[in-house]
């Protein structure tokens, strides 16, 4: 039995971030409005949900993975949540307490744990995807963890031994080929590796990429012919981590640059362009245009996550920016001044020119963020529309689910969890992506508060 009852009232373990302790499976939920008939499948979302009080300083990225799932079938809705049963969580349950530290305070476990689990826990807490018939829970510092359709944990996979090092939590799937493009970064050489998994789930390609320092690289983008990497100065320091100091520090003096790799290229084929130091957790999309590459993403002036190296005394909220990479140079322009992050597009336009992007809007504090709106950007006209989930709402990433009978880029729905912070009541909200200002087409009462989480996906082929 897990126990977070005596967890400290830490900003990242309270309010919308407070972990839940049990696993539910509730069908025939109350629906206000009408679930679209074509919405048939499952929406899975991942997030950090610590099962035990932390050993030391805690960061939300340290929490154990927990999947929250909404399944729709014949106009009916079902909710389930399950922990990702990592080897580390199993060992902690056996011990009855936390064993591993986190990003802000590393703790070396006993040798027996190192021999059976490793020096760190694969929390698999950041994203959950479906590719080639496999459901994978992802954390960027480890191997992917395969889940069954009922959300039970099968275990870590390495694509038949071909995946060297960790796998990003933000792979990109080519909508034409079905190939999954991914990368892995590491505090040990090689610091960066690009890989490709074909539509059948076979890892067919892996390329080491030289970068001067080990950095935290959360996301990347692809186009039809290129993979694009942002080498930004959030730098790992293993020696500091071993002594209990922050594992990641902001070092703008190291500079920043963008690397462009042909999808069929080798490491010597990477073309680099210098840019002003900044940080980007999440990109919207990228595409090729007139011989250049265009990238949209949510840019901050520096790393806006505090890992204990220095307090964030001044706000550095992310906002929507556009980079244009042409040969060995790159330019950047700000597209909007609103505080936004967690961007999404339709899966059908990944790596291709997209007209629409759907981005969470909210506020960033010194340690936590809260979103209560989704903004639909028309990147062709420059116009925007907004849906506000509520005056006291805490919402997250709005995921696009395509209408199988639609033809336009925005034919589909936006799916999101939202919690009223005054009542602790959560609901699942379905918006028509073509007109988000019209309000929800359906609001579904949930049997529990769903904590703020990270990333998820719509899976029309998954009915668990």
N, C-alpha and C positions, 0 to 999 in steps of 0.2 A: 504494500500500500504506500503510495507516495504521500508526501506531507509538506505542504507549503504554509501551514497555518501559522507558524512562528516566523515567517519571512519578514525581514525589516520593511518599514514603510519607505522604500526606495522609490524615487520618481519613476524608475523603469520597472517597478513591480507593484504599482498602485494605479488607481484610476483606470483608464482604458487599457493599461498594460498589465493589470493584476492577473496572474495566472489562474486557470481553473483546475480543479482537482480530479474531476471525474470524466468518464467517457459515456456519452449518451447515444441512443439510436431511437429517434422518434419520427414516426411516419404520420401522414395525413395532417400536416400542419395547417393552421388557419390562414387563408389567403384573402387579402383585401384587394379587389380587382380581379384580374384574370391572367393566369400564366399562359403565355403564348403557346399555341398548340405545337408549333415547330420546335419549341425549346424542350428537347428530349435528350437527356444525358446527365452528366454530373459536372458541377463546378467544385473544384478542390482548391483550397487555399492553405498555405503553410504559415507557420510563425513560431517564435520562441516562447515556450511555456515551461519554465523551470519546475522540475518535479520536486526539488529539495531546496531549502535555503542555501544560498551560495557560501563558499568557503571564505571569500574575501570580497573585494570590490566587484560589483556586478555591472555588466553591460547587457542591454537587451539582445545583442547578437549572440550571447552565451546560452540562451534558453534552449531547453530540449524541444525538438521538433514536434509540433502537433498539427495534424491535418483536420481542418473543418470542411465538411462536404455537404453540399446541397444537391440532391438528385431529383430530377423532374421526369415524370413518366405519366402520360395520359392526363396532363393537367393537375397532377397531384405532386406534393412536395414532401421531401424527407430530409431530415438533418442527422448527421453523424459526426462525431469527433473521435480521433484516436491519436495517441502518442506514437511517434516513430520509435520502435523498440530497438534502439541502437545498442551495440555491445556495451558502450559506456553507461547507458541508462540501466541496462540489466545488472551491471556490476554495482551501480549505486543502490539499486533496489535491494540487492542482496546484502549490501553493507548497512542499509537503512539511513544513509546520509550521502551528501555530495562528496565526491572524490576528486573531481577535476576543478581547476581554476578556470579563468577566462581571459579575455583580451586585455583587461585592465590589471589583472593580477594572476599570472601563471603559477600553477602549483604542480610540482613534479609528483606524480603518483608513486605508490610503492612498486617495487620491481615486479611483483606478481601481476599487478594490473598492467604494467608496461608490456609484459610478456603475452598477456591474453587480449588486451584491448589496444594498447599503444600509449603514447605520452599525452595524447589529447583525445577528446570525445568528438566523434562525428555526429553532431547534433542533427544533421539533415533538416535544418529548420527554415531555410530561406525561400525555396520555391518548390513547386511540384508540377511535373510535366508528364505528358503522355507522348511516347514516340516508339514506333515500330512494335506496337502491342505491349509496351512496358510502361508502367507508371513509376516514375523516379522522383524521390524526394532528394533535394539538392542542398548542399552547403559548399561554398567555394573552397574550403580548405581540405576537402576529403573526396573520397569516391562517392558516386551516386548510390542511393539505397533504394532497392526495388520494393514496391508495395503491391499487394494483391488488390483486386477491385473492391474487396470489402474493407480495405485500408489496413489489413494486417501486414506486418513487416516480413518480407522474404529475406532480405539481407543485402549487403553491399555487393556491387558488381564492378567488374573492370573490363567489360567487353572482351571476354575470353583472354585476359592477360595482356591486351594490347594498350590499355590506357595507362600511361606512365604519369605518376603524379596525380594531383587533384583535378576536379572538374568544376568549372564555373557553375554558379547557380543561375546564370543567364545565357543559356545556349540560344542560338538563332536557327530556325528551320526554314530552308529555302522552299517557298511555296510551289515552285515548279518541279523540283527534283525530289523533294521530301528529305534531302540530306540535312542532318543536324550538324551545324558548325559550333565548335566550342573551343575554349581555351582553359588553361590552368596556370595559376601563378603560384610561386613557392618562395619561402625565405631561403631556400637552398638552391644552388645552381642545378640545372638551368632555371632562371627566374621566371621564364615565360615559355609556354608551349601551346601551339595551335593544333587542333585535331579536327577530323571530320568523320562522322558516322553516317553510313548510307541509309537509305529508306528502309532497309531490312534489319537495321540494328547492328551492322558490322562496322567496326572502326577500321577505316581503310587508309587513313592518312594522319601523320603526325610530324610537326615541324618545330624544332627548337628555335626560339627567337632571342637574340642577344639584346639585353637591356642592362644598363650599368649598375642599377641598384635593385634589391628586392622591394617591390611596392605592392600595395593593396590595389588591385585592379578589379573592381566589382562588376563591370559590364563592358561590352564591346558591341560592334555592329558589323553587318556584312552588306555588300551590294551584290549585284549579279555576278561580279567577277573578282571582288576583293574582300578581304577581312581587314578591319580597321581597329587599331589598338591605341588607347590613350595612356601614355606613360606619365603619370602624374605623381608628385612628390609626397605621397603618404608612404613613408619608408619603414620597413621592418628593422628592428634591432633585436636579434636573438639573445645577445649577451645581456641586454637590459631585461628582457623578458625572464630569463633564467633567474635573475636576482630579484624578481618581483616588481620590476619597473614596467612602464607601458611598452607593449610590443610594437606599437605603431606610433610614429611621430611625424609631424608636419615639417618638412624640410624644403622650403621654396628655393633655397639656394642651389638645390640640385637641378633646377630647371624643369621644363615639361615639354613634351613633344607628342606628335601623332605619327603612328606607323601604319603604312599601307602595304599589305602583303597580297599579291595575286593568289587566288584560291588554289592554283596549281603550282605556286612558286616554292622556292626554298628560302632558308633564312637569309641568305645573301641578297635576296630580291626585295627585302623590305625597304621602302622609301620613307624617310623620316622628315617631318616638318616641325620646326620649333614653334612653341606657342607660349604665351604668358602663363605662369603657374596658376592653376585653378584646380577645382575638384569636381568630378561628375560621378554620382552614384548610378544614374540611370539615363539611358538614351531613348529617344523616341524611335528613330529609324535612320537609315542612310540610303542614298541612291547615287547613280552616276548621271551627270548632266554636263553636256558640252565639253567632254574631256576631263572634267573635274569630278570630285566626290563631295556631296553635300551631306552633312550630319546634323541632326537636331537632337538636343539633349538639355538636361536641367543642370545648369552650371552654377557653382558657388565660387566665391573668390578664394576659398581655401577649404580644407577638409572641415566639414561642419559637424562631424561626430567627435565627441570628446572621449579619448581613450586614456585620459589621466595625465597627459603630458603638460597641458596648460589649460586653465579655464577659458571657455569661450565668452569673454567679457563683452564682445561686440557681435551683433547678429551678422551672419553671413548666409542668408537664406538663398536657396537655389531658385533660379528663374529660367525661362525658356530662351535658349540661345541657338544660333546656327553657325556651324563652321563650314568653310569652303576650302577644300584642299586641292591645290592645283600644282602639280609637280612637287617641288621641294618647299613650297610655302603654303601657309594656311592663314586665313582671316576668320574673324569671329564677329558676329553682330547679335545684339540682344533683340529678341522678338517680342518680349512682353516683360513687364516689371512685377507681375504678380508672383507670390511665393508658391511654386508648384513643384511637384515631384511625382514619382510613381506613374510615368507615362506609359500608354499603351496605344497600339494601332490594331487594325484588322490583320489577322495572320496572313491574309491573301496578298498583302502589300509589303511584307518584310523584304527589305533589300531593294525595293522598287519605289518609284515616286509615289508618295501618299498625299492625299488631300487632307485627311483628317487625323488628328491626334486627340486622345482623351487623357487628361492629366489631373491628378488630385491637387486641390488648392487648400491651403491652410496656413498654419503658423509654425515656425521653428523657434524653440527656446534653447537655453544653454545645454540641456541634456535630452529633451524629448521634442517630438513633433506631434501635431494633431491636425487632421484634415477633416473638413466638414462640407466640401464641395467637390464637384467634378466639372472641369472646363472642357468643352469641345472646341478645339482649334480648327478652323478652316484655314489651312496653310496656303491655299491658293488665293483666297480673297483677303486674308488677314483678319477676318471677323471671328468672334467667339460667342458662344452661348454657355450658360452655366446652370447647373442644378444644385441647389442647396439642400442637403439632407435634413437639416433642422437646426434650430437655434442652439441646442445643447448637444449636437451630434458629434460623434467620433466615427469617421468612416475611413476607408483605406483605398486601395487600388481598384479602380473600376475596370473590369475585364470585358472585352468585346466578345460577344457570342454571335457568330454570323447566322443570318436567316438562310437555311438551306435552299429556300425558294427565291432568294433575293438575287439581284444582279449588281446593284450599286455598292460602292465601297462601304457606305454606312448603313446598308440594309442589315439590321440585327439589333442586338440589345446590349446594354451595359449592366453588368452584374456586380453587386457590392454588398458587403455587410455594413451595417450602421448601428451604432449604439447610442441611446439617449443617456447622457452622463448624469442626469438628474434622477433617473429611475433605474439605471443599470439594465434596461430592457433592450435587447438586440432584435433587429429585424433584417430580413434580406430584401433588397430593393432591386427591382427590374425596371430599367428605363428603356424607352425606344430611342436608339442611338440617332435616329434621324431628327428627333425633336425632343431633346432632353429637358427643355424648359416646360414642356407639357406636363411634367410630373410623372410619377411612377405608373406603369401599366399594371404592376402588382407589387404589393408589400406583404411579406410573409412573416408572421409572428414566430419567433424562435423560442425554444424551450429553455434557453439560458443566455446569459451574457456571453458574447463571443469577444475575446480580447483582441486588441489591435494586433495585426499580424503583418506579414510581408507580402509574398507574391503567390499568385495562383493562376489557374487556367481553366477554360471551358473545354470539356472533353465529351463530344457528342457520341463517342463510341463506348463510353464507360457507364454501365448500369450495374452497380455492385449490390 
